[in-house]
């Protein structure tokens, strides 16, 4: 699948929503980690946190790369 050459205002709003969802999940995961005592669960939560951070980075990259095109 190829990326379109242009991001529409509607696309930007959707990307912004996705970034917000990932940021909210990151905050929730941080709160869960603080309450958790199990090392196994903390490791799983840290992996989920990394995944959400990666998604945020990719979404930012998507927007920036399309702005400079």
C-alpha positions in Angstrom: 0.0 0.0 0.0 1.4 3.4 -1.0 1.1 6.6 1.0 -0.8 9.4 -0.7 1.3 12.4 -1.6 -0.8 14.7 0.5 -2.4 14.5 4.0 -5.9 16.0 4.1 -7.1 18.0 7.1 -9.4 15.1 7.9 -6.3 12.8 7.9 -4.5 15.1 10.2 -7.4 15.1 12.7 -7.4 11.3 12.7 -3.6 11.1 13.2 -4.0 13.6 16.0 -6.7 11.4 17.6 -4.4 8.4 17.3 -1.5 10.3 18.9 -3.8 11.3 21.8 -5.0 7.7 22.3 -1.4 6.5 22.5 -0.4 9.3 24.9 -3.4 8.5 27.2 -2.5 4.8 27.1 1.1 5.7 28.0 -0.1 7.7 31.0 -2.4 4.9 32.1 0.4 2.3 31.8 2.6 4.5 33.9 0.0 4.6 36.6 -0.5 0.8 36.5 3.3 0.3 36.7 3.4 2.4 39.9 0.7 0.3 41.5 2.1 -3.0 40.4 4.4 -5.3 42.4 4.8 -8.2 40.0 8.0 -8.0 38.0 6.4 -10.1 35.2 3.5 -7.7 34.9 5.7 -4.6 35.0 7.8 -6.1 32.1 4.6 -6.6 30.1 3.4 -3.1 30.8 6.8 -1.7 29.9 6.7 -3.5 26.6 3.2 -2.1 25.9 4.5 1.4 26.9 7.4 1.0 24.3 4.9 0.0 21.7 2.7 3.1 22.3 5.8 5.3 22.2 6.9 3.8 18.9 3.4 4.5 17.5 3.6 8.1 18.6 7.0 8.4 17.0 5.8 6.9 13.7 2.7 9.1 13.6 4.9 12.2 14.2 7.3 11.0 11.5 4.3 10.5 9.1 3.1 14.1 9.6 6.6 15.7 9.4 7.6 13.7 6.3 4.4 14.7 4.5 4.8 18.4 5.5 8.3 18.5 4.0 7.2 16.7 0.7 
